[in-house]
Amino acid sequence: MPEVKNKTKNQPSRLNFRLAPEIKARVARAATIVGQDLTEFAVSTLSRKADEVLEKHDNVLLGSEDYQFFLDALSEEKVSEPSAKSKKAADKYRRGTRKGARVHLAD
């Protein structure tokens, strides 16, 4: 009987999706133009787009007025108690639940 091997973390995982024929034809044409096969093109394009989205999400750029407002808010002497709504949101965040999603946070 053949031995069943466990998948390791380094093995590629699959992503399956369907495309309209005209989209697939455009993607295949673009892949040919850049000298990649369809899979290489799809992987590199998805990876690049994911990097763009994550970069925009992880970095907040403020204009000079907004930046000054932020600095002023940080340096205010008066510190108020968080609202009940803010406390509830912070509690949900600490528990790792947001809109039905479960995330695991490091302590």
C-alpha positions, -999 to 999 in steps of 0.1 A, spaced: 0 0 0 15 35 -9 26 57 19 5 88 24 27 119 30 16 149 50 17 182 32 44 205 45 41 243 49 64 248 19 43 229 -6 23 251 -29 -14 253 -23 -41 255 -50 -64 284 -59 -91 274 -84 -115 299 -100 -135 302 -132 -132 330 -157 -153 342 -185 -138 331 -218 -131 366 -230 -112 374 -197 -92 341 -200 -83 350 -236 -70 385 -226 -50 370 -197 -35 343 -220 -26 370 -246 -10 392 -219 9 362 -206 22 354 -241 33 390 -246 54 390 -214 68 355 -222 51 336 -193 28 307 -193 -7 313 -180 0 300 -145 32 320 -141 15 351 -153 -15 346 -130 6 339 -99 29 369 -105 0 393 -113 -20 382 -83 10 384 -60 19 419 -73 -17 431 -68 -19 416 -33 13 435 -24 -2 467 -37 -34 462 -16 -15 453 15 9 482 11 -21 507 8 -38 490 38 -7 490 60 5 525 53 -16 556 60 -5 588 43 -17 620 58 -17 655 43 1 682 62 -31 695 78 -43 661 89 -8 653 102 -8 684 123 -43 677 136 -31 642 146 -1 656 164 -22 682 182 -46 655 193 -18 634 207 -3 663 226 -36 675 242 -35 677 280 -71 666 286 -76 629 282 -111 617 282 -126 583 291 -133 561 260 -169 558 251 -189 526 257 -189 520 219 -151 524 218 -146 500 248 -169 474 231 -149 477 199 -116 473 217 -130 443 236 -141 426 203 -106 434 188 -88 418 218 -110 387 215 -102 386 178 -137 388 164 -148 413 138 -179 410 116 -181 372 118 -144 368 112 -121 352 137 -85 364 139 -58 352 163 -38 380 179 -5 376 197 -4 387 233 
